[in-house]
Amino acid sequence: MDAYGHVNNVVFLRYLEEARIDFLFRPEKDFQQGSVVARHEIDYKRQLVHRHAPVDIELWVTEIRAASFTIRYEVKDGDQVYVKAATVIVPFDFQTQRPRRITAEEREFLAEYRDDKEEAVAA
């Protein structure tokens, strides 16, 4: 919470990170070979006043390329949207310190959550 009593903009990045980790690192399908964030875009639509009740975070995959994919999010309560965001993820080999291609298994997993609905995000 910041001095004005609402959730600070940096906290929203943490919310997105938690949702992304829950999504990507499921026991049955995961990106344990490694991945890194290449880009974040966040459009703050409305302030979120600090509270103890959780907010919902919807996420979906909008683009799957050879060596990257894009996740889009909405942080919301019902129809009330606080944030629209996107993250570009690059699979990464930490041993060689180089990006890697998405495996067939990873592509199949991501395709299950593919939705071409792309909401406008501030550039």
Phi, psi and omega in degrees: 000140178260186184298340181266001176086008177246166182295127181293149183302326181292329180296327178299325176298322178295317177301314180296319179299315180298317179296318182295317179295315177302323181286311188279335187248048175283149181302323184280333179216129180205174180247048183291344175293343176116148174201157178226156175276127178261332184198142171238142169230131181226131176244109180278112185269326185201146179289147176250113180285139181303137180201172180266342179286141180286162171251160177268144174234114174264139176221152179206162180261130180249338182213133176234115179250186182296321185224027175195162174210159183243132174250134174248151184223158164226128173261121191202169168235110181056239179271353182276111182260127178265320184217140166243136186211165175215146177227131173264125181249137177242119173301141189221138175262106184288338178290317180266350182061041180222151173299156178227167178281154175289132180285164178299320180294318178295318179299316179298316178300311181297322182298332178297335184249015182286132174212122184283001178293113179248115177277148178295131177235140182303140179265000000 
